[in-house]
Amino acid sequence: MKTLPVRILDALQAHYHDSEVRLHEPVFEGDEKQLVTACLDSSFVSTVGPFVSEFENKLKEVTGARYVIATSSGTTALHLALLGIGVKKDMEVMMSPLTFVATANAVSYCNAIPHFIDVSPKTLGIDPEALRRRLDEIGYITSSGCINKTTGRQIKAVVPVHTYGNPCDLDEILHVCAEYSLEVIEDAAESLGSYFLNRHTGTFGRCGILSFNGNKIVTTGSGGAILTDDPTIASKLRHLSTTAKVAHQWKYYHDEIGYNYRMSNLSAALGCAQLDRLSVFIEIKRRHTERYLEIFREFEDLTMLEESKKSKSNYWLQTLVLGDDLDSYRDELLGLTNANGIMTRPSWELLHQLPMYKDTPFGNLKVVESLGKRIINLPSGVSLKWKQLH
């Protein structure tokens, strides 16, 4: 009798059109070459040029955000957003440990401290009930905000991550944060084109951030963006992102310590063409989801991450979750698929298990520690092709 990993491999190979299948690669079938060439011809390839403003305006249309600041990466966007809401040395910022390391690193850049909260098995984002339990356990409100009674530090904010593009339970998370006077910055790095209660992710908190890395649904090569409806924050972060240079025709005067975090005109040109195809990309990814659900319907104790009734996911990375007692099969399945030309990946190493974050505060992480051993990301790119089944 075939083992579970062999059965899964056989099922995938029976459906994939190609023998070599990548996890997620960009597709350039629109006006990318035309716009990038126009940028090169203009000679404005750095952080000055019309494509940056055009890209920001396109993102306003897509997300509904009042202000958008294009940055050099999702990480730099999050760093600025944290500074914008006043995250400072020795403050704590709550987040899930099931995220790319940049989420915690951006907090560390502020000399603040990540504080890890368990996740929901349905969304893979912060579990609002786990957040409430942790705050009830260690938090109390003072005139200066929420204080962690076990460390004496202020808990300043919560950073919900929309894991693999799937929106977390924002309404409940926001309700808990309001009770404890906590700011919210959404890490929507993976969720461009995803919606919660018919509103784009990244627009619920004081700020949200996006990423346009080469593996994202829309890419600028490397890039990110800050979303906010707050004019004061938008003005401050735009200023900080351009090395805090005071606008002048020829003077180089900087009025505070700033950062060289602006997106280049060249990257923005690529992004403008990519954004024009976002709806097409999402439709293809939703068809991928339907096909994977069909494939795994015959398997017991295997589930695919799916959007809730309150959300619409961009399905950035298709995510297979092995059953509670099947974690021992994960590495065998990863080895078998990759050896046969199918690029699969596990979840990120849980952040509280990394050496630089092992001594940071965290609550009960029973759910995420189990899920971390059972998650497998499947090929999800727009270029993925399927066999025609009769």
N, C-alpha and C positions, 0 to 999 in steps of 0.2 A: 504493500500500500504506500502511495506517495505521501511524503511529509507535507505539512501545510505550506512551507516556503516553496516547494516544488510545484504544488498545485497553483499557488498564486502566480508564479513565474509562467507556468503553462497558460493560465488565463490571460495574462497580460500579452504574451507573445501571440496568442490567438486573435487579439484585437488590434495591436499596433501594426501600422502599415510598414514601418521601417524596422530593420533589425538593430540599428543604433538609435537610441532615443535619449536626448538630453533632458536635464531637469527643467531648465527655463532659459531660453535664449531670446535676445531681442530680434524683432522683425522690422526691416526697413523696406517697406513697399509703397510708401506714400511720397511726400515731397521732401524727404530728408536730404537727399543729395542736392536738390535744387536750392533749398534754404541755406544749407551749410556752405555751398559754393557762393551764394549771394553774400553771406557773412564774410567769407574769405576775400571776396572781391572788394568789399567795403573797407577792408583793413582793420575794422573794429572787432577784434577777436577776444579782448579781455573783458573787464567788468563794465565797460561803457559801450553802449550801442542799443539800437532800437529793439532788437529781438528780446532783450531782457524784459522790457516793459510789456511787449506783446505777449510774452509767455505768462507774465504775472496777470495780465488782463484775461487771458484765456482760462487761467486757473480760477479767477474770480467767477467766471461764467460757469465753470464746471462745478465748483464747490459751493457757491453762494456766499463765500466769505467776503466781507467788506474790504479787507486789506490783505495783500499777499506780498511777502518779501522773499524773493528767490535767493537761495544760498548755495554754497559749494557742495553741501551734502546734507543728508537727513540728520547726521550727528551734530553738525554745526548749527542747524536749525533748532534742534532741541536744546543745545547749550544756550543759545541766545534766548529762546523762549523761557527757560528756567531763570535766567538773569532778569528777563523782563518782568516776571511776577515777583521778583525779590528773593529768590533762593540764595542764601548766603552760607558762609562757613558754619559748619556744625549743625545745620538744619537737617531734618530727615525728610526724604521724599519716598512715598510708598509706590510700589510697582509689583508686577508679577516677575518671578524669576524665569518664566518661560518667554524669553525674548532675546533678540540679538544683543550682544554685550554693550553696544553703543548706548542703549537706554540707560544703563547704570553708569557707564563712563561719563556721559554728559553731566550727570549729577555730581560725579567726582570732580569734574573740571571746575565746578562751582565750590569745591572744598566742602560739599555737603555729603550726606550719607544715605545710600539706598536702604530701604526697609521693605522686605519682601513679603508679599501677601499671596495666599493660595488662589487657585484658578477654578473656574467653572468647567466641568467636563463637557458641557454642551457648547460653550463658546471658545474655550481655551484662553479667555481673558480673565481679568480679575473677577473673582466671585464676590458680588456685593455683600452677601451674608458673611463671608470670611472677613471681608474688610470691616464690617460692623462689629463682628465678634472681637477682632483684634483691637479696634479702637475702644470698644467698651472695656476691654481688659486693661489697656495701658494708657489710654488717653484721657485728658481732662481739659476743660476750656478755661482759659484765663483772659484777661484784657488784651494780652499780646498774641493770643491764638491758642492752638491746640498743643499741649505739652505731653511728651512721653514721660510718664511718672517713673519709669524704670531707668531712663537715661538722663532725664532732666532737660533734654533737647526739645526744641520746637519741631513739631511735624508740620511742614509748610504746605505740602501739595501731594496729590496723587496723580500718577501718570498711567492711565489705562492704555493698554496696547491692543490694537485690533489685529490679533494674531492670524497670520497667513491671509489677511484681508477680510477676516470674519469679524463683524462688529460685536463688541462685548455689550453687556447690559448697562448701557449708559444711563438710562433713566434712574435705575436703582442706585448706581454708583454716585451719580450727581446728588441724589437725595441724601445719601449717607454723608457725602462730603459737605453738603450745606449744613447738616446738623453739627458737624465738628469744625466748621469754619476753615475748610481746606480748599485751596485752589486746585483746579483741574487743568492739566495740559494733556491733550490726547496725542499719543504716539500713533499717528495714522500713516506711518512710513510705508506700510504694505497695503493700505486700503483705499488708494485713489479709485474713485468710482463706486465705493461701497456706501450704503445708506442705512441709517437707523431711524425708524419712525419717519421715513420719507425725507430725512435731512442728511446731508453729506457728513460722513465722519470727519473729525478734525475741526468741526465748527461748534461744538457744544461747550467746551471749556473756555477759559480766558484766551488760550492759544491752542493751536494744533499744529502738527508738523507732518510733512510728506517727504518721501525719498524718491529719487529718480536714478538710483544706481542701475548699473547695467542689467541686473537680474529682475528689476521691477516691471510692473505691467506697462508703464511708460518710462522711457529712459532718456536722460540727457548725457549719458556716459557716466557722469558723477554729478550729483546735484540734489538739492532739497528745497523746501519752502516752508515758511511760517504762515499760518492762517490765523487771523484775528479780526474781531469787530471793534476792538478798542483802539481809538485813534492815538492815544498817548503811547500805548505799547508799540503800535506800528511805527510811529515816528522815532521812538527811542531805538528800536531794534534795527530799523533801516540805517540809522546813524551809526550804531555800533558795528554793523556788518561791513561798513565801508571805512574801517579803521578810525572811526570817529572823526573823520575829516570834515571841517566846516566848509560848506560850499563857497567857492570863490573862483574867479576866472583864472587866477594864476598862483595864488598863495597856497602853501602846504601848511595849514594850521590844524592841529588836532586838539580838541578840548578835553579829552579823557582817554583812558586806555580802551582802544577798540580792537576789532578783529578783522582780518582779511578774509571775510566769509561770503562775499558776494558771488553769485553765479556768473560765469563768463557769457559773453554775447554768443560765442561759438556753441556752447552747451545749450543755451536758450533757443538757438535756431533749430537745433536737432529736436528739442522738446516741443517747439511749436508744431512741427510736422507730426510728431508722435501723438500729441494731444488730439489732433484732428481725427485720429483713428481709435481713440479710446473706446467709443461705444462698440466698434467692430471687435476690438480685442476682448471686451467683456462678454459679448455674445458668444464668441468662440469658446471662451473659458466656461461659460455656463453649459455649453454643449458637451465639453469635456466632463463636467460634473455628472451630467445625465448618463454618459457612457460608463464612467467608473461605477456609478450606482448600479447600473445594469450588470456589470462584471461581478461585483461583490455581493449581489443579492443572494447568490447561491451559497455563500460562505456563512457559517455560523460564527458568532463572536468577532466579527469584523465590522467596523462602522466607518463611514466617511464623514468628515466634518461638513455639516450642512448649516445653512443660514436658518435663523429662527423666523417665526412669523412676524416679528417686529423689524426684521432687517433684510437688506438685500446685499449680498456679498459679491465682490469682484472675483472671488475664487482665485486669488493670486497663486497660491500653491495648494494643489490638491493634497489632502491630508487623510491618510489611512490610520485608524487607531485599532491596534490589536486588542483582543479581549483581556480582561483582568488577569487571566492565568496563562496568557500566551506571550508574556514578555521575553521568555527564553528563546523565542523564535526570531526576535527582531534582527539580531546581528547576522544570523544565518540568512535571513531574507535579504538583508542589505548586501551581503557578500555575493549571494547567488545572482541577484538582479544586476549588480554592477559588473560581475564577471561575464554576464551575457549581454552587455551593451545597453542595459537599461539603467540610467542614472537615477538612483534613489538616494535619499539622505535621511538621517535621523533628525530629531529636533536638536536645537542648540543645547549645549551643556547647560544645565540649570545654573543660573548666575550665583546662587548662594553656595554652590559647590566649587566655584572657581577660587584659586588661591587668594586673589585680592579682595574677594567679597565674603569669604567664609566666616569672618568675625562680625559681619554687619547684622543688625537686628532682623528678625523674621518671626512670623507667627507659625501656626501649625500648617505645614506644607505637605500633608499626607496625599492630597489629590494630585498635585503637580509632580511629586516625586514618583508616583505610580505612572502617570501619563508620560513622563519623560523617558520611560523605558519602553513605551509602546507606540510611539508616534513615528510614522514613516511618511515623508513627503515623496509624492509620485511625480513623474513627468507632467508638466503643466503649461508648457509654452504654447504660444499662439501657433507656432509652426508644427505642433504635434499633429500627425495624420493617423486616421483610423482606417482599418479595413472595412470594406462594404460587406455587411452580413446579409445573408438571404434567408 
